Amino acid sequence: MSKKFKNDNQRKAVMSKYNTGRAGKPIPSNYKPPIKKTYIFHSDPGHGWLEVDRSELKRLGIENKISECSYRRGNKVFLEEDCDATVFLEAKKQHGEPFDFEERYEEHTPIRNYNYYK
């Protein structure tokens, strides 16, 4: 049996009683779940790098935790797979930001010719 509401405000008021988050607190009606961002994971026969925006490193507060094993080109940073990509992904998890990957393999990637990060 479905309930008919007179208007959208009435629906929101009624639904807010049932719409609760993990802590049992009501979820605000203007809540929008985080959008899952897809990152490109580049690799060649010897190594791999996660491509991210430099501004995202700053926003997450990890720009000083990235080593010189990573590369940069313009506003993009190519995070070395063994350490720096892990630092980034852990920061994303701590901020509750979902992510996914798209893999790109190149036999001879130009990334190794970019400037080192820092």
N, C-alpha and C positions, 0 to 999 in steps of 0.2 A: 504494500500500500504506500503510494508516494504522497508526500505532502505538497500542497499547492501554496505558493507564497504570493502575497499581494504585490511585492516588488523586490528588487535586488537587495535593498538594505535589510528587509525582513529576513531574507534567505541567509545573508551574511551573519546576522545576529544569532539566528538559530544554529547555524553550522559552526560558529565559533565555539559553542559549548562542547562540540564533539571533536573539533580539529585541534589536537594537542600534539606537542613534540615529545621528545624523549624524556624531558623532565616533568612532563605532565602539564606544562604551561601552554596556554593557547598560542597557536601559530598566528601571527598577524595576518590580516586579510590581504595585505599588500606583499606578502612573502613570495619571493620567486626563488626556486631552487637554483643553485649554481649551475651554470652551463658547463657541460663537459668539453674541455678544450682538447683538441688533437694536436700533438706535437710530431714533428718529423724526426725520425731516428735514421741518421745517415750512417752507412758503413761501407768499408772497403775490405779487402782480404785480411787486413791486419788489425783493424780497430773500428770504433764506432763513436758517434757524437749525437747528442740530443740538441736540436736547434730550438732556441728560445729567444724572446725579445730581451734586450738588455734592461729595459724598464721593468720587466717582471722580476728580475733579480733584485733590483732596488726595492720594489714594492714588497717583496717577501723578506727583505732585510738580510740577504745572503750574498750581496755583491762582493763583499770582502772575504768570503769563504771559498771563492772559486780560485782554483790554482792556475798556474801558467801552462798546464797541460791542455787547457781548453783554448779555443781559437775565437777570434772575433772578426766580423766584417760588417761595417756600417752599424746598424742598430741590432744586429743579430749576434748571438753568442752560440758557439757550438761546444756544448759541455762534454768533456771527456767522459766516456761511459763508466769507467771503474769507480771514480770518486765523485767528481763534480756533478754528474747527472743524479747520483744518489742524494747528494745534499739538496739539490733542487726538488726532487720528487718527495723527499721527506718534508720539506717546507710546504709543498703543495698539500700534502696529507694533513699536516698540522693546521693549515688554514681551512681544511674541509673543502678543498677544491678538487673536483673529479677531473681525471685526465685520461687520454688514450694516446695510442701511437700509430703512426703510419710509417712503415719501413721503406727505406730507399737504399738499394745497394748499387754501388758503382765500382767498377774494377780500379779506376784511377780517379779518385775524388779530388776536387780542387781544394777541399778544406785544409789539407796539409800545407797549402801555400798561403793561407790567410795569416794575419798577424796573431801572435800569442795574446791571450787575454791579460789584461792589466794595463 
